[in-house]
């Protein structure tokens, strides 16, 4: 039997961002606050804390507060991709206020783990 194991880490942080390319007069073109929700998933090889998920959560939270508190022009997609790359995640999701957001996934992650 083949088993794929994942660990997950969730955190939230307050941040301010805006979209310079927003249509004129649209609120997205102005700095606005969200409570961002991050859901990070990493593939692990074994069943006993290859990646300790509480430590992963704390690292991601510190990173987000340092780099994403803002104000900045990053979209949810950009933040999720930056987290995916920095923490070598298989998948990362960033939502605004727990409602709408983005999911990014590393293509081919399963091939690397099985080879």
TORLO-138212 format. One record per residue: residue number from 0; x, y, z of N, C-alpha, C in turn. Coordinates in steps of 0.001 Angstrom, whole numbers. Layout:
R,NUM,X,Y,Z,X,Y,Z,X,Y,Z;
...
//
This chain:
R,0,841,-1175,0,0,0,0,891,1245,0;
R,1,537,2193,-824,1272,3458,-892,519,4519,-91;
R,2,1231,5182,810,612,6207,1656,1313,7529,1425;
R,3,534,8584,1232,1072,9939,1183,636,10632,2457;
R,4,1599,11177,3178,1316,11869,4430,1505,13367,4247;
R,5,593,14134,4800,656,15587,4753,618,16113,6184;
R,6,1277,17213,6407,1031,17992,7617,423,19301,7152;
R,7,-372,19892,8018,-999,21155,7671,-801,22144,8808;
R,8,-736,23398,8441,-584,24469,9417,-1475,25623,8986;
R,9,-2289,26116,9915,-3191,27221,9636,-2819,28400,10529;
R,10,-2909,29604,9980,-2727,30795,10800,-3483,31955,10180;
R,11,-3667,33006,10946,-4300,34228,10474,-3450,35416,10880;
R,12,-3543,36475,10097,-2852,37719,10440,-3575,38870,9767;
R,13,-3497,40031,10390,-4092,41234,9823,-3085,41878,8883;
R,14,-3561,42319,7728,-2680,42964,6769,-3428,43981,5926;
R,15,-2663,44856,5304,-3222,45894,4446,-2575,45770,3075;
R,16,-3426,45739,2048,-2895,45704,691,-3799,46520,-229;
R,17,-3341,46703,-1446,-4144,47390,-2457,-3692,46937,-3829;
R,18,-4512,47207,-4827,-4253,46794,-6201,-4077,48032,-7067;
R,19,-2830,48332,-7444,-2587,49527,-8245,-3317,49513,-9596;
R,20,-3643,48354,-10124,-4313,48248,-11414,-5832,48230,-11340;
R,21,-6378,48516,-10164,-7839,48503,-10016,-8472,49597,-10864;
R,22,-9700,49369,-11304,-10402,50426,-12039,-10478,51709,-11206;
R,23,-10404,52825,-11875,-10402,54123,-11196,-11605,54239,-10256;
R,24,-11332,54646,-9035,-12379,54839,-8039,-12782,53584,-7284;
R,25,-12293,52413,-7695,-12643,51160,-7015,-11870,51060,-5703;
R,26,-12525,50565,-4656,-11880,50487,-3338,-10612,49644,-3344;
R,27,-10501,48674,-4254,-9312,47826,-4284,-8046,48606,-4629;
R,28,-8201,49764,-5243,-7053,50599,-5575,-6514,51378,-4399;
R,29,-7219,51320,-3281,-6810,52041,-2074,-6427,51032,-986;
R,30,-5492,51388,-119,-5133,50468,967,-6363,50086,1801;
R,31,-6535,48798,1994,-7645,48292,2798,-7176,47070,3592;
R,32,-7820,46837,4717,-7411,45800,5665,-8203,44513,5442;
R,33,-7512,43413,5659,-8145,42089,5686,-7563,41300,6849;
R,34,-8303,40316,7285,-7754,39278,8141,-7461,38123,7190;
R,35,-6184,37941,6889,-5771,36896,5951,-5687,35557,6673;
R,36,-6169,34520,6019,-6126,33156,6550,-5188,32350,5653;
R,37,-4201,31730,6258,-3228,30920,5522,-3433,29460,5896;
R,38,-3470,28614,4872,-3524,27169,5070,-2377,26576,4255;
R,39,-1441,25985,4965,-226,25460,4337,-194,23943,4489;
R,40,204,23263,3417,255,21800,3406,1627,21350,2906;
R,41,2261,20472,3657,3569,19945,3273,3508,18419,3294;
R,42,4124,17805,2314,4191,16349,2247,5372,15884,3093;
R,43,5139,14855,3883,6210,14282,4713,6370,12815,4361;
R,44,7560,12304,4599,7858,10922,4244,7506,9905,5296;
R,45,7502,10302,6558,7262,9350,7629,6171,9818,8572;
R,46,5745,8932,9491,4625,9238,10369,5000,9954,11672;
R,47,6273,10293,11888,6647,10824,13209,7378,12160,13126;
R,48,6662,13209,12850,7121,14593,12980,8364,14955,12169;
R,49,8381,14519,10927,9429,14975,10009,9390,16507,9935;
R,50,8164,17048,9888,7932,18486,10018,6953,18633,11171;
R,51,7349,19326,12208,6465,19521,13352,5492,20643,13007;
R,52,4209,20350,12964,3255,21308,12412,3059,22550,13259;
R,53,3234,22477,14561,3121,23693,15387,4295,24625,15090;
R,54,5476,24069,14956,6647,24888,14601,6475,25491,13206;
R,55,5926,24717,12254,5681,25232,10916,4694,26395,10970;
R,56,3630,26248,11724,2633,27321,11879,3293,28585,12412;
R,57,4114,28452,13443,4756,29619,14039,5715,30299,13061;
R,58,6451,29520,12289,7364,30097,11296,6592,30843,10211;
R,59,5522,30236,9739,4712,30880,8702,4084,32164,9241;
R,60,3581,32115,10440,2963,33295,11060,3961,34441,11188;
R,61,5163,34145,11667,6200,35179,11787,6561,35754,10416;
R,62,6679,34900,9417,6999,35337,8065,5911,36263,7533;
R,63,4657,35874,7701,3535,36684,7210,3493,38051,7879;
R,64,3688,38079,9168,3671,39358,9882,4820,40241,9420;
R,65,5956,39638,9157,7117,40416,8723,6967,40949,7296;
R,66,6487,40107,6377,6495,40468,4959,5132,40859,4378;
R,67,4043,40468,5026,2728,40689,4425,1819,41613,5231;
R,68,2305,42187,6305,1447,43057,7106,1053,44297,6316;
R,69,1982,44820,5521,1687,45888,4581,1896,47283,5126;
R,70,1425,48254,4380,677,48073,3135,1573,47586,1993;
R,71,1006,46734,1149,1721,46175,11,755,45953,-1142;
R,72,1300,45554,-2276,486,45340,-3474,380,43870,-3858;
R,73,630,42969,-2925,587,41532,-3223,-846,41008,-3211;
R,74,-1170,40181,-4177,-2463,39494,-4206,-2375,38239,-3336;
R,75,-3510,37614,-3101,-3516,36342,-2370,-2694,35295,-3118;
R,76,-2790,35295,-4456,-2009,34353,-5257,-510,34568,-5049;
R,77,-92,35831,-5026,1331,36144,-4850,1822,35731,-3467;
R,78,1024,36001,-2439,1425,35616,-1077,1512,34097,-955;
R,79,514,33396,-1498,508,31932,-1415,1715,31339,-2132;
R,80,2048,31882,-3299,3203,31366,-4036,4502,31639,-3296;
R,81,4614,32811,-2708,5825,33145,-1952,5985,32192,-760;
R,82,4909,31903,-57,4961,30958,1070,5293,29553,584;
R,83,4673,29142,-516,4926,27820,-1077,6414,27626,-1351;
R,84,7020,28607,-1988,8436,28513,-2337,9344,28597,-1108;
R,85,9056,29549,-222,9932,29764,932,9937,28551,1883;
R,86,8767,27963,2105,8654,26862,3066,8616,25486,2392;
R,87,8831,25442,1070,8838,24191,312,7564,23383,573;
R,88,6431,24051,398,5132,23435,608,4664,22750,-665;
R,89,3734,21837,-522,3109,21212,-1681,1901,22031,-2132;
R,90,1241,22672,-1171,69,23474,-1481,-78,24563,-435;
R,91,-562,25729,-861,-792,26830,65,-2024,27603,-375;
R,92,-2811,27996,597,-4041,28744,342,-3993,30022,1174;
R,93,-4342,31151,574,-4455,32419,1288,-5825,32999,972;
R,94,-6616,33265,2020,-7955,33828,1878,-8016,35194,2535;
R,95,-8921,36019,2020,-9221,37305,2637,-10463,37128,3511;
R,96,-10299,37390,4794,-11408,37350,5747,-12099,35983,5802;
R,97,-11368,34933,5438,-11909,33581,5501,-12955,33289,4438;
R,98,-13039,34150,3413,-14078,33969,2405,-13494,33608,1038;
R,99,-12844,34550,410,-12359,34371,-953,-10842,34419,-963;
R,100,-10240,33701,-1880,-8789,33709,-1908,-8239,32863,-3037;
R,101,-7041,32368,-2813,-6323,31640,-3852,-5660,30399,-3282;
R,102,-5491,29418,-4164,-4773,28187,-3826,-3686,28004,-4879;
R,103,-2472,27734,-4437,-1387,27404,-5350,-827,26043,-4938;
R,104,-350,25317,-5951,156,23967,-5703,1384,23744,-6561;
R,105,2377,23132,-5989,3604,22825,-6721,3319,21688,-7687;
R,106,3508,21939,-8972,3293,20903,-9976,4321,19781,-9795;
R,107,3839,18567,-9850,4730,17417,-9821,5337,17079,-8465;
R,108,4830,17651,-7364,5421,17363,-6055,5404,15878,-5733;
R,109,4370,15166,-6190,4255,13741,-5881,5335,12922,-6582;
R,110,5803,13362,-7738,6850,12636,-8455,8168,12738,-7695;
R,111,8478,13929,-7185,9729,14118,-6444,9774,13261,-5202;
R,112,8650,13155,-4478,8626,12397,-3227,8736,10890,-3469;
R,113,8199,10401,-4576,8170,8962,-4802,9440,8453,-5475;
R,114,10215,9349,-6081,11435,8900,-6777,12602,8786,-5824;
//
